[in-house]
Amino acid sequence: MSATGVASVRRLLRGTVAHVPRDPFTAAGEALEAWDDGGLALADDGTIAAVGAWRDLRAAYPAADVDDRSGAWLLPGFVDAHVHYPQVGVLGGLGPRLLEWLEGRTWPHEARFADAAFARAEARQFLRLLARNGTTSALVFGAHQAVAMEAFFHEAAASGLRVTAGLVVGDVGLPEALRTTPELAFEEAAFLARRWHGRGWLRYAVTPRFSVSSTAALLAACGAVAREVPGTWVTSHLNETPDEIAVVRARFPDQRDYLATYEAAGLVGPRSVFAHDVHPSDDELTRLAAAGARVAHCPSSNHALGSGLFPLARHRRAGVGVALGTDVGAGTSLSLLAEATSAYVGQMLLGADGERLTGARLLWLATAAGAHALGLGDLVGDLRPGRAADVVALRPPPGSTLAAALTHAADGPSALATLVTLAREDAVEATWVAGEAVWCAAAAERLVG
């Protein structure tokens, strides 16, 4: 058992505990730590005081209250590095490729977020669904309307989740209802950033939609916001499809590649996270690594839109940090475990060019890798003492395929692989952020009943 003695322990969680506190792509030996009958000691300040075998924890804290989750898995809360708030309503749009999907399905729906009441209801539902899927921290791609983002930040503050998000901006290649100007983009984004960045667990992310919908002046305005409000994050899309890359080349003939359009505006640095990057050049990977920027890999989206197979091994060889994002609505669910399974399939299809993804590596990508990408690596992502008690409890539904398969797991790594492959939203029993419940299946069932 490992422990701290800084704060008093208020309660113990009991269950099968697993986390990956070291990078399993580089660590010598097994990076997975697991206890079949384990537990977590939660301190009064919302941190983890100790993790280890249940017998040792109970002996160390005999007076603490016990939340017995025996039969459930206790994992670090999931970290979603790229997910769209206004796109839950377009999930399941099978058929089109990226640009066709945006023009025919997504942008018309996103125009509805000009209605503040609609936007707030969608924000409340979206955030609840994140928690219901075990996500405790997320880099959220916002809406194009300032009124929608004001509503979103109000709901995010009330949700208890760790959320980084911002106003999405673009001034070309968009429907009129979603277009802005560089001047208005700066004014509205700077106002929202000053109002919400650093308020509780909220942070602001400067968010140009992508260079397909941006002029150089619009991207420069985004860079100005990032300088205006220190500590803000930057997120956008990069190299998702060959068609998209061709549009960017035509729009920015003086720039050598897609990444350079962001570099010219001062948008590439250690607080930058770019989604997709399915088709990067070696030079772009070198520059991303040198800048300390990260990439959010969204495999189910890439597969559903036919965008391509993500070159994970190339990113890792170049030194580019990679985490997982659900994307939504091109992604097929808000489950980071579903995304991990999709990542595994994509890498297998790459054959010799793919990265071998074990259960430990997939759990790392869905937790600690995301925490590092979002600058939260010293706070969340694993269950070591001193970390915030951001935890998800997964219980196999009775009679489910997951429950049946787990009975045949030969060891901890095999059981984790089964969990990643089969556990989804219906297995999430509870989600905690800093030790406080943000989702509880039993409470939700009482409300429905």
N, C-alpha and C positions, 0 to 999 in steps of 0.2 A: 504493500500500500504506500502511495505517495501522498503527502499532505503538507498543508501550510498551517500556521497557527495564528494568522492575522486577525480573523473575525470569528465570532462565535457561530457554531453550526446550528441552524434552525430545523433542518429536516434531512432525511436520507431518502434517496431514490434507490430502489432495488430492482434489478433486472439483468439481462445479458448485456454487458457493456462492451462497446467496441469503438475504437478511434484510431487514427493514423497520425501520430504526432510528428513523424519525420517524413520527408519527401521519399516516397517509395520508388521513385524513378532513379534516385541517386544513393539512397541509404544502403549501407552494407548490412546484409541480413534482413530479417523480416521486420518491416516497419509497422505492421499491424499489432496493436495491443488489444487483447480481449479477455474478458472474464465471463465464463458461462453463468456463474452465480456471482454477480458483481454488484457494485453500487457506486453512487456519487453522494458525497457530503456537500450540501449546499449551505453556504455561509449567509449571514444576515445581510451582507452588502451585495448579494446577487452574484457572487463568484463561486467557483468550485473550490472547496477546501481540501477535498481528498477524493481519490479514485482508486478502486482496487477490489479485492475479494470481499464479498459481503460479510463474511465472518469477522474479518479484521476491522471493517468499518463499524460494525455494530459494537464490537468490543471497545473501539476508540471513542464512540459517541453514544453511550448507553441511554442518555436522556433525550436524544433527538427524536422528533416525530418521524414516523416511517410512512413513506408512500410506496407500498409494495406493488411493483409492476412485474412480478415474476411471470415469465412466459413472454414478456415483451423485450424488444431490443432497445437499448438506450444509446443513441448516436449523437454526435455533434449536430447542431442545427445546420440545415443546408444553406448554402450561399449561392444565389442566382446572380451571375455576372452580366446577364443581358435578358431583359424581359419587358415587353411593351404593355403599359397600362391600358391603352385604348383598343386592344386587339382581342380581348376575350370573346367579343361578339363575332369575330370572323374565324374562330377556330373551325377546323374541319373543311376548309375550302379546297377540296382536292381538284387537281387538273392543271391549273395554269403555272407558268414560270414566274419568276420574281416580278419583273416589271409589269407584266400583264395582271398578275395578282394584285399588285399595289393599285394600279389604275382602275381595275374593274371591281374590286371588292373592298380593299382596305381603306383607301383614301375617302371614298364616299361615307363609310362608317365613321371614320375619324372626324369628319366634318360635323357630326352630331354633337361633338363635345363642346361646341359653342354654347350649348344649353347648360347652365351651371347646375341645375338640379339633376339633369341626366348625368353629367360628369361626376357629381358627388356620389350618386348612387352606384355608378360603375366603379368608382374608386373604392368605395366601401366593400363592394363585392370582390374586386380584384385582390385587395389586401387580405381579406378573409380567406380567399382561396390560396394565397401564398402560405399563410399559416396552416391551413388545412392540409397542405402538401408537405409540411415540415420545413418550409423555408423560413429562416429567421433573419437573414440579411439579404438585400437585393439592390442591384444597380438597375434602376427602372427607367426605361425609355418613356418619356412623358407624352403629353398631348401638345398640339400646336397652338392651343388657345390659353392665354394667360389666366382667364377665368377658370378653366378646367384644372390648371396646375395649382391655383390657389385652393380650389376645392380638394385636390389630391393631397396637398401638404397638410391641410386640416385633418383629413382622414388618416393620413400616415402618422401624424403625431398622436392620434388617439389609438392607433392599432397596436402599439407596443413593439413594432418591428423596427429593425435598423434599416433605414431606407435612404438611398442616394438617388436623386432624380432631378430633372430639369425640364424647362420649356423646350420643345422641339421647334427648330426654325429652319426655313428654307425660302428662297425668293424666286426660284425658277423651277420649271418642270413639275409643278404641283397644281392642283385645282385652285381656283381663285380663293375658295374658302379657307385654304390652308396656307396660302402665301403671305409673307410678310415683307418688310423692307429691312435693309441693314440697320437703319436708324431705329426703327421700332423694335427690331429684334434685340438690339443692345439695351434699349430703355426698359423693355418688359423683363428681359432675363436678368439684368442687373438689379432691378427692383425685387424680383423674387429671390435672387441669391442673397441680397442683403437682408431680406426679411426672414428667410428660412434656414440658411446655411448655418450649421452649428447649433440649431435650436433642438435641444434634447438629443435624440439619436438621428436627427435628419441632417443630411448634407446636400449641397447643390451640385449638379452636374451640368456643365455647359454642353448643349446637345444639338449640334447641326445634324439634320436628318441624314444626309450623306452628300457627297460632292455632286451627285447627279442633280440634286435640287438646290445647289448653292452657287452663287457667284463668288469671286474672290473677295468682293466687298463684304458679303454676308459672312464668310469664314473669318475675315479680319475683325468683324464686329464680335464674333464669338471669342476670338483671342483677346479682344479688349475686355470682355466680361470676365474672363479668367484672370486677367491682371487686376481688374477693378476690385474683385472680391477674393483675397488670398485664400488658398486652401481648397478652392473648388476643384471638382473633378471634371474630366472631359470624356465624353463617349460619343461614338458614331459608328457607322458601318464602313467596312473596308473589304475590297476584293471579294465580294460575295459571288458574283457570276461574271463570265466573260462579256456578256452583253452590257452589264453595268460598267465594267472597266472600259469598254469601248466608248460609252457615252462620256465618261469622265475624261478620257483622252481627247475627245473632240471638244469638250467644253474648256479644257485647260491645256491648250497646245504648247504652252511654254513650260509646263511642268513635266518632269521626266517620268512620273508614274503617279498612281493614285495616292500613295502615302505623302508624296511631296505637296499635294494640295493642302493637306492639313499642316505639314511642317511649315509652309510659307506663312501660315497664320498663327504660328506659335502654339499649336494644339497638340503637339506630340511630346510627352514627357512622362515622368514616373507616376502621375495621377491620371493617365490616359488609358482607357480600355476600349478597344476596337472589336466590334462583333464580326464574326465569320472568318475573314481572311483565308478563304478557301483556295485562292489562286494568287499567292504572293510571289514576287521575284525574290531571288536570293539577296539582292541588294536591299530590298524593303525589309526583309527579316533581320539583316545585319543592323539596319538603322533603328528598327523597333527595339532590338535588344540593347543597343547603345543608349537609347533614350530611356530605357527602363519601362517602356509601355507594355501593356498586357493585351492578350487576345481572349475574347470569349468565344469558345467553340460551341456552336448550336447545332448538333448533328441531326436531330429530327427535322428541323427546318431545312437544313441543307439537302436532306434526302427527299423530303416531301415536295420541295420546289425543283428538284433535279439540279441543284446548284453545283454539286460535286462532292468528293470525298476529301475531308480535311487532312492536310499533311502534318499531323501531329509530330511525327519524328523529325521533320525538317525544322519545325518551330523549336523543339527542344534542343536539337543540335546547335541551332543558332543562338540559344540562350534566351528565347522569348517565353515568358511565363504564360501559361494557358490555364483557364478555368472553364467551367461549364455554364451555359445559359440555356434557358428553355425557349427563348425568343417569343413565342406566342404573339399573334396567332399563326404564323407559318409553322412554328413548332407545334407539336401535337398534344402537349399537355403542360401543366405547371409542375410536374413531378421531376425533380432532379435525378431520381433513380431511373425513371424512364429515359431521361436524357443520357445517363451513364450507360444504360444498355444499348441505346442507339449509337453512342460513341464506340462501344466495343464492336458492334456489327460493322461500322464503317471502317475501323482499323483492320478488321479481319478481311474485308473485301479488298483492301489495299495490298494484301499479301505481304511480300517481302518489304514493301515500302511502308507498311503500317507499324504501329507501336503495339507491343503486347500489353494488353490491359487486364490485370488481375482485379479481383474484388477490392483489394487494398488500394490499388491505383485509382480505381473508379471512385471509391469513397473519398480519397484525397482530392480528386478533381471536383467533387461535389461539395467539399467542405473547406479544408485548409487552403487549397489552391485558390478558391474564390475569395477567401478571407485575405490572402496576400494580395490578390489583384485589386481588392477594394481598400487596401491600406488598413485592414483590420486584423492582420496576422498576429499581433501581440495581444489581441483581445478575444477573438473567437476562432473557430475552425477545428479545435480539438478539445479534449476534456482534461487537459493537465490542470493541476492546482494553480489557482491564480487567474485562470481564464474565466470569462463571463459564463454563467450557467445558461448558455443557449443550447438547448437539448431537444431532441425529438424522440418520442417513444413509438416504436413500430410493433404492433401485435398482429400476427397472422390471423386473418378472419377464420373463425371455426369452419371446418370443412372445405377450406380453400385449397387451391393447388399449391400455394406458398406453404401452408401448414403441412401438407402431405410431403412436399419435397424436403422441407427442413428436417423431417424425421429420418431422412436417409443421408444427411450430410455427414461426411466422415470426420471432419475436424472444423476448427474455427474458420480458416480461410475458405473452405468449401461452403460452410453455412453462410458466410458473408456474400460470396458470389451468388448463392441462391437468393438471398435477400435482395441484393441489387437487381437481379434479373426479374424478380417476380413481385416485390413489394411496391404498391402504388398508393394512391390517395386513400383507399378504403382500409389500408393497414395503419394509417397514422392515428394513434390513440390520443396523443397529446403533444403539444409544442410549447416550449418555454423560452422566454427571452429574459436573461438576467434573473432566472429563477421564478419568473412570473408567467402564469399560463396565458398564452395568446390564442390557443385552440385546445379544446377538450371535446372529444367525440361524445363522451357520455353527457356532457352539458348540452351539446347540440341536439342529441337525441331527445333529451327532456324538453327542449324548446319546441322541437317538431311535434312531439307527442302532446 
